[in-house]
Amino acid sequence: MDVLRHRAGTVHMTISDLARYGATHLDGGYGSDPVLLTQSSWQQLHTAFVELAQELSATAGTHR
């Protein structure tokens, strides 16, 4: 029954892992080894969904 109280998206990690996660996002992954994502992917990851949806709808149908 304990499982029923946990919501989707719950994350369990140590404080040091949380700090590393935060630091990686603050520096855009540029200092990480190995490099986790391209610069373009980091920018997309940190783009608000509304902006991304507007950009995608503006370019819809232009790629063939």
C-alpha positions, 0 to 999 in steps of 0.5 A, spaced: 500 500 500 505 504 500 506 504 493 500 508 492 502 514 496 508 515 491 506 520 485 509 519 478 516 523 477 518 521 484 526 521 484 530 518 490 538 520 490 543 522 495 544 529 496 551 529 493 548 526 487 543 531 487 548 537 487 552 533 481 545 533 477 544 541 479 551 542 477 551 539 470 545 543 468 548 549 470 554 548 466 550 545 460 554 539 461 560 542 458 565 540 464 562 533 464 566 527 462 563 523 457 559 529 454 552 527 455 549 532 450 550 536 444 549 544 445 543 544 441 540 538 445 542 542 452 538 548 449 532 544 447 532 541 454 532 547 457 527 551 453 520 552 456 515 547 453 510 552 450 516 555 446 518 549 443 511 547 441 510 554 438 517 553 434 515 546 432 508 548 430 511 554 426 516 549 422 510 543 421 510 541 414 516 544 412 521 538 413 520 533 407 
